[in-house]
Amino acid sequence: MTPIIPEADIMAKRTPKGGWTRADLARWGVPWPPPKGWIATLTGNAPTDDWIALTKAEDRLLEALQALKAIEATTACTKARDIARAAIAVATANFK
């Protein structure tokens, strides 16, 4: 497990040019060049896999709702609208 380092400690080690030395990064176990999100990982603020999965599921549900609104705007697609409503009803029943 990555040790939690206070962000103030990380920021205090910045060089005058605004970066960090390889030695400091190595001391914290960060490879060179430092990967995206390395500060969040060291401070314990990186998103978890569960949070990422939940966010993606929420995005898919919002896309489905937007698609339903677009279908409802077209009166010629009543069967497709009914199918979409039924699918969303089933998907959202688990959240009640």
N, C-alpha and C positions, 0 to 999 in steps of 0.2 A: 504494500500500500504506500502511496506517495505521502510523504510527511506534509502536514499543513504548515505553511510559512505565511506569516502576516504580510499582506500586500505592502505595508509601509516598509518592511525590511527589504523586500524586493526592489521597491522604488528607490530606497536609499543607496542601493548599489549601482544605480545608473551612472554611466560615464558622462562627462561634460557634453558629449555629442548626442546623448539620449539613449544609448544602447547599453548592453551589458558585455562584460568581458567573457571570453571562453572559459576562463578559470572559475568565475562565479557561477556560470551556467553549469559547468561540470560538477561543482560542489553541490549544486541542487539536484544533480542527476538529469539535467536537460541536455539533449544532444545538440551538436552544432551542424547546421544552423538551427536555431530554435524553431520548433513547429508551431503552427497556428494554435492558439489556445493554451500555450504553456503556462502563462501566468494564472489563468483560471484553474488549471489543474493543480498547480502548486498551492494556491490559496484555498482549494477545496470548493471552488465555485463552478466547476465544470458540470454541464448537464449530465444526468445519468441516462443510461440506456432506456429505462422505463419512461422517463420524461420525454425523450426524443420520440419513442414509439407512440406515446399519448398525443404528442403534438402532431405527428403525421396522421394519426387516425382522425383527429379533430379537423385537420385540413381536408381530408377526404370527405368527411361528413358535410363540411361547409360547401365543398364543390358539388356534392349531390344535391344539397338544398338549392344552390344557385341553378343547377340544371333543372330542378323541378319548377322553379319560378319561371325559367325560360320556356319550359314545356307548357305550363299553365297559361302563358301569354298567347299561345297558339291554340285556338279552339279546334282546329282540325286534328289535333293529336290527343283526343280524349282517352283512347286506349293506352297510349304510352304514358299519359299523365296518371291514369289509375294504377298502372303497374309501378310507376315511380313512387307514388304515394304509399302503396302497399309495402314496397321495399324499405322506405324510410320509416314507416310505422314499425316494422319488424326490427329494424336496426336501433331505433330509439327506445323500444320497449324494454331493453336491457338496462337502460339508464334510469328507469323510474323506481 
